[in-house]
């Protein structure tokens, strides 16, 4: 529960507030070391058509297109899609909800969706059914969701409980929850569900809340400064990855 819902406008505001070409370049460089990129390289060959379902500011389609993949980026914020079309006119950007993808059946080789399916109050099954529909047989879906853990709940309470949060925002999922949802949609898991990111909001929730009122550059700098300590904080895992194949 939060003080704002998961709408296109709500997502566009923080993305656009943090928008900068320098930040995009830094993010792109960091993706070379990202475990999600290692998973994509392992299972999806270059030249494949990859859909980013919930692409945000388009960092992943831009990154993948520069490494030999064909891409489609879909987001439900018309503001962000309009910006992406202006900034990267050679790439394919579309405005739609992930539960109603504007694509033909069995039309993409692979699909990535980072921290998106958990934002539907009805649950992730509608999105997962669409992912199953648009993937080719044997295609791979790379999915991340926020891990349900005591640290995740503690951090969420510190950020939102005292603010009158009463609007649905997202689910946290345990690993068995996540596995069950993916398999119920008809996918076959490829390997284990694994942690892929850590966040200082979980490791230092009270500090994170105090920093929330600081200028954005200060927040970013604090996050980078604390990042080296996170592997030593067992409760800092915030997102987990499932690699799932359509039969």
Buried (B, 14 or more C-beta within 10 A) or exposed (E): BBEEBBEBEBBBBEBEEEBEEEEBEEBBEEBEEBEBBEBBEEBBEEEBBBBBBBBBBBBBBBBBBEEEBBBBBBBBBEBBBEBBBEBBEEBBBBBBBBBEBEBEEBBBBBBBBBBBBBBBEEEBBBBBEBBBBBBBEEBBBBBBBBBBBEBBEBBBEBBBEEEEBEBEBBBBBBBEBBBEBBBEBEBEBBEEBEBBBBBBBBBBBEBBBEBEEEEEEEBBEBBEEBBEEBEEBEBBBBBBBBBBBBE
